[in-house]
C-alpha cells in the first residue's frame, strides 16, 4: 500500500510537471512568437518612419512654398525653404528628443525591472535545482525557464533597437547642430540610412533568433519526448499498481466477509470457552479443597499412626525382652528336665520329661510365631501409612 501511495504521488507530480511544461513552453506558442518577431521589428521601423515622416511633410511644404511666394529670386526661395525646413526639423527633433527621453526613462525602468528579474531567476533556479536534488529527480531545463529566457531575449532585443534608434537620432541631431544648414538630399540620405540600418538589424536578429528558437524548440521537443517517456513508464507502473490495488481490495473485502461470518462463531466459542474455564476452575477449586481436607485428615492419621507405631515399637521391645526372659527361663527349665531325665533313671520319668520339653518348646515356638506376625503386621501398617500420606520416613520416629 505504501508503494501504491508513492507511485500515485509520483504520477500526480509528473502530470503537474507535464502540464506546467506544456503550458509554459508550448511549441506552437513559440512558433507563433517566432512569426511575430518580424512583425514586431516591422512595427518598430514603421514607428521610426512615422516619427521621421514630419520631416518629409515639412519638405513637401517647402516645395510648395515657391507657389505662394512670388516675385522673389530662386536663391531667396531656397534660403527661405531651407530655413523653414531647418526650423521645423529642429522642432520635430526637439519633440523626438522629448519622446526619446520619455522612452529612455521607460526603458531604464524596464531595464531595472529586468535586472531585478534576472537577479531573481538564478535564485529561483537554484531553489528549483535544490528541490530537484532533494527529490532525487533528474535536473533538466523546464518550460518556465525557457519561456523566461525567450522573454528576456525579446526585451533585450527591444531595448537594443530602442538604443540604436536613439543613437541614430542623436547622431542625426548632432550632425544637424554641427553642420548648420542641410539640404533635403542629406535628410533623405539620413532617413534611407536609418531605414537600411533598421532593416539590416531586423534581418540579422530575425535570422539568428529563428535559428536559436529552432534549436531551443528541438531541445524542448527532446525534453518533452523524454518527459512523455517517463510519464508513460509511470502510467504503466500505475496501471500495474492499480491492478494490484484492485486485487488487494477484492481480497480485503473477502477477508472482511469471512471475518463477519467468523465473529458469531468466535463469540459463541468464546462464551462456551469462558464457561468451560469457569467450570473447570470451580471444579479444580472444589477438588483442591477436598484434597486439602484429605491431606489434613491424612496428616492427622499419620500423627496417630506415628504415635501408634511408636507405642507398637515400645510394646515390641517389651515383648522382645519378655521373649528373651522366657527363653532364658525355658532354657533353664529344659536344663532341669535334662538333669532329671538322665540315663539310668526310670523310663516313665524320661517320657514325661520329653513330653514336658516338647510342650514347652511348642509354647515357646507358638509365642515366637505370634510375636513375629505382630511385628510383620506393624511394619506393613507403618509402610502403608507412609505410602498413602506421602510423609517422609525421616519424620517418623
GUKOLGU-127119 format. One record per residue (C-alpha): z, x, y; residue number from 1. Coordinates in steps of 0.1 Angstrom, whole numbers, always signed. Example, Ala and Ser with C-alpha at 12.3 -4.5 7.8 and 13.67 -1.06 7.14 Angstrom:
<nodes>
      Z      X      Y    i
    +78   +123    -45    1
    +71   +137    -11    2
</nodes>
This chain:
<nodes>
      Z      X      Y    i
     +0     +0     +0    1
     +7    +29    +24    2
    -27    +44    +17    3
    -43    +10    +24    4
    -25     +7    +57    5
    -35    +42    +67    6
    -71    +35    +58    7
    -71     +3    +78    8
    -57    +21   +109    9
    -84    +49   +104   10
   -111    +22   +102   11
    -99     +5   +134   12
    -97    +38   +152   13
   -132    +47   +140   14
   -146    +14   +151   15
   -129    +17   +185   16
   -144    +52   +190   17
   -178    +40   +179   18
   -177    +10   +203   19
   -165    +33   +232   20
   -192    +58   +223   21
   -219    +32   +222   22
   -206    +16   +254   23
   -202    +48   +275   24
   -231    +67   +261   25
   -259    +43   +253   26
   -292    +59   +246   27
   -312    +31   +262   28
   -290    +32   +293   29
   -296    +70   +295   30
   -333    +64   +292   31
   -332    +37   +320   32
   -313    +61   +342   33
   -338    +88   +334   34
   -366    +65   +345   35
   -347    +55   +377   36
   -344    +92   +388   37
   -379    +94   +402   38
   -375    +61   +419   39
   -343    +73   +435   40
   -360   +105   +447   41
   -389    +84   +460   42
   -364    +62   +479   43
   -348    +92   +494   44
   -382   +106   +505   45
   -391    +72   +520   46
   -358    +71   +538   47
   -365   +105   +552   48
   -401    +94   +562   49
   -386    +63   +578   50
   -363    +85   +599   51
   -392   +108   +609   52
   -415    +78   +614   53
   -404    +70   +650   54
   -418   +104   +660   55
   -453    +92   +648   56
   -448    +59   +667   57
   -440    +79   +698   58
   -471    +99   +693   59
   -492    +68   +690   60
   -476    +55   +722   61
   -486    +88   +739   62
   -521    +85   +725   63
   -523    +50   +741   64
   -509    +63   +774   65
   -542    +76   +788   66
   -555    +40   +786   67
   -527    +29   +810   68
   -527    +59   +833   69
   -560    +61   +853   70
   -572    +84   +879   71
   -554   +115   +866   72
   -568   +146   +851   73
   -567   +155   +814   74
   -540   +181   +820   75
   -517   +157   +836   76
   -521   +132   +809   77
   -515   +158   +782   78
   -484   +171   +801   79
   -470   +136   +806   80
   -478   +126   +769   81
   -461   +158   +757   82
   -431   +153   +779   83
   -428   +117   +766   84
   -431   +128   +731   85
   -405   +155   +736   86
   -381   +131   +752   87
   -385   +105   +725   88
   -384   +132   +699   89
   -351   +146   +714   90
   -337   +110   +715   91
   -347   +105   +678   92
   -333   +139   +670   93
   -300   +131   +686   94
   -299    +98   +667   95
   -308   +116   +634   96
   -281   +142   +642   97
   -255   +114   +646   98
   -267    +98   +614   99
   -267   +131   +596  100
   -232   +139   +609  101
   -221   +105   +596  102
   -239   +111   +563  103
   -224   +146   +562  104
   -189   +132   +566  105
   -196   +107   +539  106
   -210   +134   +516  107
   -180   +155   +524  108
   -156   +127   +514  109
   -178   +122   +483  110
   -176   +159   +476  111
   -138   +159   +479  112
   -136   +129   +456  113
   -160   +146   +431  114
   -139   +178   +433  115
   -108   +158   +426  116
   -125   +141   +397  117
   -139   +174   +385  118
   -104   +189   +385  119
    -91   +158   +368  120
   -117   +158   +340  121
   -106   +192   +324  122
    -71   +179   +322  123
    -82   +147   +306  124
   -105   +166   +282  125
    -76   +190   +273  126
    -53   +160   +267  127
    -80   +143   +245  128
    -86   +176   +226  129
    -48   +180   +221  130
    -47   +144   +209  131
    -76   +150   +185  132
    -60   +182   +172  133
    -27   +163   +167  134
    -45   +135   +148  135
    -63   +161   +127  136
    -97   +148   +138  137
   -128   +170   +144  138
   -134   +179   +181  139
   -167   +167   +194  140
   -181   +156   +228  141
   -175   +119   +234  142
   -198    +94   +251  143
   -175    +92   +281  144
   -177   +129   +287  145
   -215   +128   +285  146
   -216    +98   +309  147
   -193   +116   +333  148
   -214   +147   +332  149
   -245   +127   +340  150
   -228   +110   +369  151
   -216   +144   +382  152
   -252   +158   +380  153
   -266   +128   +398  154
   -241   +130   +426  155
   -246   +167   +429  156
   -284   +161   +430  157
   -280   +136   +458  158
   -257   +160   +477  159
   -283   +187   +472  160
   -311   +165   +485  161
   -290   +155   +515  162
   -282   +191   +523  163
   -318   +201   +521  164
   -328   +172   +543  165
   -301   +181   +568  166
   -312   +217   +567  167
   -349   +207   +573  168
   -339   +185   +602  169
   -316   +212   +617  170
   -344   +238   +613  171
   -368   +214   +630  172
   -344   +207   +658  173
   -337   +244   +662  174
   -374   +251   +664  175
   -378   +223   +690  176
   -350   +236   +710  177
   -361   +272   +709  178
   -398   +267   +715  179
   -396   +241   +742  180
   -428   +220   +741  181
   -447   +214   +709  182
   -478   +196   +702  183
   -485   +167   +679  184
   -501   +191   +654  185
   -468   +210   +650  186
   -449   +178   +644  187
   -474   +167   +618  188
   -472   +201   +601  189
   -434   +199   +601  190
   -435   +164   +586  191
   -460   +174   +560  192
   -440   +205   +550  193
   -408   +184   +547  194
   -426   +158   +525  195
   -441   +186   +504  196
   -407   +203   +500  197
   -391   +170   +491  198
   -419   +162   +466  199
   -416   +197   +451  200
   -379   +193   +448  201
   -382   +158   +433  202
   -407   +171   +407  203
   -386   +201   +399  204
   -354   +181   +394  205
   -372   +153   +376  206
   -387   +177   +351  207
   -355   +196   +345  208
   -333   +165   +344  209
   -357   +149   +319  210
   -355   +180   +297  211
   -318   +182   +299  212
   -314   +144   +293  213
   -337   +147   +263  214
   -316   +175   +249  215
   -284   +156   +256  216
   -299   +124   +241  217
   -309   +143   +209  218
   -274   +158   +207  219
   -259   +123   +213  220
   -281   +109   +186  221
   -270   +136   +162  222
   -234   +129   +171  223
   -240    +91   +167  224
   -256    +97   +133  225
   -226   +118   +123  226
   -202    +91   +135  227
   -222    +65   +117  228
   -219    +85    +85  229
   -182    +89    +89  230
   -178    +52    +97  231
   -200    +44    +66  232
   -177    +65    +45  233
   -146    +48    +60  234
   -162    +14    +54  235
   -169    +22    +17  236
   -134    +36    +13  237
   -120     +5    +30  238
   -141    -17     +6  239
   -126     +1    -23  240
    -91     -3     -8  241
    -98    -40     -1  242
   -108    -45    -38  243
    -77    -27    -49  244
    -56    -47    -25  245
    -71    -80    -39  246
    -63    -69    -74  247
    -28    -59    -63  248
    -23    -93    -46  249
    -35   -111    -77  250
    -11    -91    -99  251
    +17    -97    -75  252
    +10   -135    -75  253
    +10   -134   -113  254
    +43   -115   -114  255
    +58   -139    -89  256
    +48   -168   -112  257
    +63   -151   -142  258
    +94   -143   -122  259
    +97   -180   -112  260
    +93   -190   -148  261
   +119   -164   -159  262
   +145   -174   -134  263
   +157   -206   -151  264
   +159   -188   -185  265
   +177   -159   -169  266
   +202   -182   -152  267
   +208   -202   -184  268
   +212   -170   -204  269
   +234   -156   -176  270
   +257   -187   -178  271
   +258   -186   -216  272
   +264   -148   -215  273
   +292   -153   -190  274
   +308   -180   -211  275
   +304   -158   -242  276
   +320   -129   -224  277
   +348   -151   -212  278
   +354   -165   -246  279
   +353   -130   -261  280
   +377   -117   -236  281
   +401   -146   -242  282
   +398   -141   -280  283
   +404   -104   -276  284
   +434   -111   -254  285
   +449   -135   -279  286
   +443   -111   -307  287
   +458    -83   -286  288
   +489   -105   -281  289
   +491   -112   -318  290
   +487    -76   -327  291
   +514    -67   -302  292
   +537    -92   -317  293
   +528    -79   -352  294
   +534    -44   -340  295
   +568    -54   -326  296
   +578    -71   -359  297
   +564    -42   -379  298
   +584    -18   -358  299
   +615    -39   -364  300
   +608    -40   -401  301
   +602     -2   -401  302
   +635     +3   -385  303
   +651    -19   -411  304
   +632     -2   -439  305
   +642    +32   -425  306
   +678    +21   -425  307
   +675     +6   -460  308
   +657    +38   -472  309
   +685    +59   -457  310
   +710    +37   -475  311
   +690    +39   -507  312
   +688    +77   -504  313
   +726    +78   -499  314
   +730    +55   -529  315
   +706    +76   -549  316
   +726   +107   -541  317
   +757    +90   -551  318
   +741    +79   -584  319
   +729   +114   -590  320
   +764   +127   -586  321
   +777   +100   -608  322
   +750   +108   -634  323
   +760   +144   -633  324
   +796   +134   -637  325
   +787   +111   -666  326
   +765   +138   -682  327
   +794   +162   -679  328
   +818   +136   -694  329
   +794   +127   -722  330
   +788   +164   -730  331
   +825   +169   -733  332
   +827   +138   -754  333
   +799   +150   -776  334
   +816   +183   -779  335
   +848   +164   -790  336
   +827   +144   -815  337
   +812   +176   -828  338
   +845   +191   -832  339
   +856   +160   -850  340
   +826   +160   -873  341
   +828   +194   -888  342
   +816   +201   -923  343
   +845   +197   -947  344
   +858   +165   -934  345
   +851   +131   -948  346
   +816   +117   -946  347
   +827    +84   -931  348
   +842   +101   -901  349
   +810   +121   -897  350
   +788    +89   -898  351
   +810    +73   -872  352
   +807   +103   -850  353
   +769   +104   -854  354
   +767    +67   -845  355
   +790    +71   -816  356
   +770   +100   -804  357
   +737    +81   -808  358
   +752    +51   -789  359
   +764    +74   -761  360
   +731    +91   -759  361
   +712    +58   -758  362
   +735    +46   -730  363
   +730    +78   -711  364
   +693    +76   -716  365
   +692    +40   -705  366
   +711    +48   -673  367
   +688    +77   -666  368
   +657    +55   -670  369
   +672    +28   -648  370
   +680    +54   -621  371
   +645    +69   -623  372
   +630    +34   -620  373
   +651    +27   -589  374
   +642    +60   -573  375
   +605    +53   -580  376
   +607    +18   -566  377
   +624    +31   -534  378
   +598    +58   -529  379
   +570    +32   -534  380
   +586     +8   -509  381
   +591    +36   -484  382
   +554    +47   -487  383
   +542    +12   -484  384
   +562     +6   -452  385
   +549    +38   -437  386
   +513    +29   -445  387
   +515     -7   -433  388
   +531     +1   -399  389
   +514    +34   -392  390
   +546    +52   -385  391
   +546    +90   -389  392
   +566   +103   -418  393
   +584   +128   -395  394
   +601    +99   -376  395
   +616    +86   -408  396
   +648   +105   -416  397
</nodes>
